[in-house]
Amino acid sequence: MSIDNCTKVLLIAPLPPPIGGIAIGTEMLLNRVRRLPDISVEIVDSAVRWRQVTQLNKLIRLSGGALQAIGIYRQVAGVLATSRPHVVHITTSGGPAFLRDFLILRLLRRSNIPAVLSVHMGRLPQILKTKSTENWLARAAMAEASRVAVLDAASLKALDPDSVNEKYRIQPNFIDIDEVRQSIENAPLGKEYRSDVVFVGWVLRTKGVTELVRACASTPGLRLRLVGPIQRKYRRFLMKLASEGGMDLTITGELPRQEALKTIACSRALALPSYSEGFPNVILEAMAFGKPVIATAVGAIPDMLNFGTDEPCGFRVEVRDETSLAAAARDLIQHPQAWAIFGERGLRRVQANYSAQKHVDNCVGLWKSIVRPNETLSQCS
């Protein structure tokens, strides 16, 4: 089948594996957009596969990242040489990747191709206040883009305090609620999945995992489960902490997505006490199951969980603060009805604000709005 007025989109974004919020979002967006008769999408996969995400050595990350950036740039140049897209959409997690983004966006600007830069990082407001190289790179990349999408209200305000520049907009992550819930409908949910508190993600110190284990160890009888990739040395350290506190800790390592979703569905609450975040999809997954969330107010999390209002969807804790985490754990055990209300609010909020269809409609509308007026739209086949 062919259709006139086809908008050709080049998407530069990561795909699984490894599993991560941005990659899962890319996969869901592709699956839905490819069903549309008037959109043709091609992807350059920017996923990091040359190192483990738990590898934090800066020299390794910079050198390997530079080589990967060169490869991505060459792929984009190759696409432009063979099939000119009408719009390019770049998803970035910031940091050194801003240099790659700047170079690609400069190439697109010279080629007179409009581009969207979607910035998936919660630290943007803080970065823009500094005199750092990252600030300079971020501003340089955004200056080259036709439109810039950010995850939350704080980031938008940092870029456009007076809300007058149409270049900037909020474009949050999303979730296919039906897919998440249906993925475990026919799957057995045995006792092996149950916990009071579950953490799902990269098991790193910067995710607040050390403080979480110590805090939960101070709550007698509480069961904590950690799900996600973890280095052996850190696993031994956490198991030692748990043993010293006499707590029930299970560390599963990385699980297939369906298995990870089961652990959320069988928990009483999800915990994500990260030092920094962008827009963690795991919170949306917990909300889709009607589960309350214990989280720090970083990145887009305050928007997601409605913190600072009369109807929060979870319990706010401070960064690196075992005391507030311990208070949350005790409150979870002592006041189950109040926590059930958190979960009900979360389900309503994710349905109203973070559905897949709403996100796809926003993306397609944005792409079509910036196509050059003199572009010839051909056919989708």
N, C-alpha and C positions, 0 to 999 in steps of 0.2 A: 504494500500500500504506500502511496505517496501523498504528500500534502504540501500545498504551497505555503509560503511565508514561514518557513522553518527557521528557527533560531538555533544556530550552532554554538554550543558552549564547550569551552575547554576548562575542565576542572582540575586544579592542581591541589591535591589533598591526599592524606594517607588512607590506605585500606588495611584491614586486618589480613594476616597477623602482623604485629602483636595486637592483642585486644586492648582497646583503649577508647575513651569517650569520643575523641575526634574521629577515630577510624570507624567506630560503629555508626556514628552519625553520617559519615561519608557513604558508607554502604547502604544505609537506609534511604538516604537522599537519592542515590543512584537507582536503587530498585524502584522508587516511585517515579522519578523523572523519566526514566526510560520507557515508562508506559504511556507517556504523553505523546500525541501524534504530531505536535508542532515544536518539539524540542529534540535536538540531536546532541548528545553529550559524549565527549571523549575525555578520558582521564589520564593524567600523568600521576602515577602513584608516588607520593613523597614519604611513605612510611620508613621509619628507621629500623632496619633489620640487620645492620652490620655490627651492632652491639646490643647487649642487654640494657634495658631501661634502668636496671639497678646499678649499672656501671656509671659511677659518678666522677671518674678521673677527668679533670678538665682538659688536659692535653690530648687524651684519647678522643674526647668528645669534639674538640675543636678541629683536630686534624681529620678525623673521620667525617665530621660534618661538612668540612670544606670540600672534600672529595665528592661526597654525595650531592652537595649543592651544584658543583660543576656538572655532574651527570644529569641532574634535573634541568639545569639551564640548557644543556645540549638537546635534551628531549623536547623541551618547549620550542626551541629554535627549529628543530626538525618538523614539528607539527605545523608551525607557521609557514614553513617552506613548501609544505605539501597540501595543506587544507586550511585555509584562513578561517579561523572562528570569528563569530560576530562579537562574542563576549568571552572574557577569561575570568574565572573565579578562583582566587588563591586563598587557601586556608593556611594560616600560620599560627605557630605556638610561640612566636617571638624569639627573644634572645638573639644568638648569632644568625638565626634564620632570617632575620630582618634584612641582612645584607643580600642574601639570595633573593628575597622578595623585591628589594630595591632594583637589583640588576634585571630581573625578569620584567618588572613593571616599567623600567626605563625602555627596555626593548619593545614592549607592547605600545608604549606611548609613541615611540618613533615610528611604529608600524600603524599608528592611528587605530588601535584596537582598544576599546574601553575595557576596564578591568575593575573587579570588586576585590578588595582585600579584607578578608574576614579574620579578625584578630581574636584568637582563642587563648586569652591569658588574663588572669585576675589581677596581675601586678601592674597593669597599664597605668592607672592613676598615680601610683607611687613612682614609676619610672619617669613619667612626664614631668615630675617635680625635680628631678636630679639633673646633674650636668654630665651624666655618664655617656659612654659610647653607645650603649643600648638606646638611650633616649634619642640621640642623634640619628641612629639608624632607623628607629621606629618612625620618627618624624619625616625622614627622607623617603622612606618607603610609602608612607601614607600620602605624602605630597604627590607622588607619581600616580596614585590610584584615582579612578573616576569616582568610586564610592568606597567608604570604609564602614564595615559592620563590626560592632563590638557586642560583648555579651551582656552587659548590665548597665544600669543607670549611672553608676559611679564613673565608669569609663567614658560614657557619653558626655557627662558633665565636664570631665577633665579635658575633653577635646573641644567641646562646644558649650561653654558655660551659659551662654545666652539663648541657646536652642534656636539659632537663626540659620545655620548652615545645613542645607539639605544633603551635603556630601556625607554626613555622619548619621548613623542610625543604629538602633539596637536590633540585633538579630540573635535571639537566644538559641541554645540547642533545643532539641525536641526528642520525642520518644513515640514509638508506635505502641500505644498502650495495649491494643488488642493483641499484637504479636507477643508482647512480654507476658501478658496474663495467660494467653493460650498456649505458650511454649511449655508450661508446666501443668496444664489442666489434666492431661492423661498420664502424667509422670508420677510414680510413687514418691511420696514425701515421708520417708521413714525417720525414725528417731535420730539417725546419724546426722541429719541435717539441722537439728534443733539447737538453738542457742538463745540466750537472753539478748546479747549484743553481738552483731556481726560487723566486721570491717571487710570491704571488698575493694581491692585495688592493688597498686604496687605497694608492697609492704616495706616502707622506708621510714627512717627517722623523721624525715621532713613531712610525712603524713601524720605525725603526732602519735605514732604507734607505741613508742616507748611510754609516753605519758598515759596512753589508753590502757596499756597492760597494768601499769602500776596503780592506776585509779581503780580499775575493775578488781584488782587483787585486794583492795581495801573494802570491798563489798562482799560479805560472806555469802557463799552459795551461788554467786553469779557465774554464768557460763559465757565465755567469750570465744569467738571463732574468728580467725584471720584467714582470709581467702585472697590469694594473689601471689605473684612471683616474689621470691625472697632469697637473699643470699644465705648460705649455710651458716656463716659466722653470726649474722644477725639473728637467725632462727635459734641458735644455741643460746645466745644472750637473752632472748625473750623467754625461752623455756625455763631458763635459770631464774629469771624474775618471777615467773609464775609459780615455780616450785617453792621458792622462798616465801611467797605469799600464800601458798596453799590453795591456789585457785584452779579452776577447771578451764584450761586453755587448749584449744585445738588450732593447729596451724596446718592448713591443707595444701599450701602451695597453690600454683595456678590450676584452675579448673576450666573445663569447657563452659561456654556461656550458660547453657541450660542448667548445668550443675550449680554454677554460681548464683543464678536466679533462684534456684531452690533454697539455697542457704538464706537468701533474703526473705523469701516467702515464709520460711520456717522460723524466723527470728522474731523477737519482740521489738527490736529497734536496730536501725543501722547507725553506725558511728563513723564520722569522717572529720577528725579533729586536725585537719591539715594546717601547715604553716602558711601555705598559699595554694590557690586553686584558680582554675579558669571557670569552667561550667561543668562540673562533674555529672556525667550522665547517670552514674550509679544512684545519685539522689533521686533523679526522676524515676528510676526503676523501683526504688523503695516506695516512693509516693504512689506509683501505679499499683502496688500491692497494698496500699493503705497502711504503710509502716511509718511510724514516727522516726525522726532523724535527730541524732546528736551531732552538732557540727559547729565549727568556728565560723565567724562572720567574715570570710575572706572571699575574694572574687565575686562571682554572681550568687553565691549561696544566700546572702541576705534577701535578694530578690526572690530566689526560688522558694525559700522557706518562710517568706513573709515576716522575717524578723523585724522588730520595731513597730509592729502593729498589734491590734487586739486579737488577731487570729493567727498566731504563728503555727507552723506545721511541725515544730520540733523544739528542741532544747538548745539554746545557744551557749557555747562554752568559749573560754578565752584561749588564745594561742599559747601553747607550751604550759598550760595550767592544769596540773593534776587535780587541784582542789575542786575546780568547777566540773571536771570530768567525773570525779568521785561523787559529787552532789547529783549530777545527772543520773549516774548509775543507781544511786540510792532511791532517787525519786521515781525512776522507772519501776523498781521493785515495789515501792510503797504505795504508789498511786496509779495503778494500771488503768483505771477509768479515764483519768486525765490524759494519759498517753494515747489511749484509743481515740480520743477526740483529736489529738494532733494528727493521727493517721487519717482520720476521716477528712479533715481539712486538706491534708496533702493530696488525697485522691481527687477531691473536687478541684483543687488548684491545678494539678497537672492536666486534667481533662480540659479545663478552660483556657489555659495559657500555653501549654507545651505539646500540643498534638502534632503529629507528623504532617497531617494535611495542611494545617495552618502554616507550618514552616515551608513546605513545598510551594504553596501559593505565594508566600512572601518572596522566596528566591526567584521563582519564575517571573513574578511581577517586576522585581528589581532588574533582572537580566534584560527583559524586553524594554524597560524604560530607558536603558542607556545605549541601546543599539544605535549606531550612527544613522542619521536620517537618510543618507545617500547609499547605505548598504543594500545590496541586492540579496533578498532572502530567497533562497532556492527551495528545494523540496527535501522533506525528510523521507527516507525510504526504510 
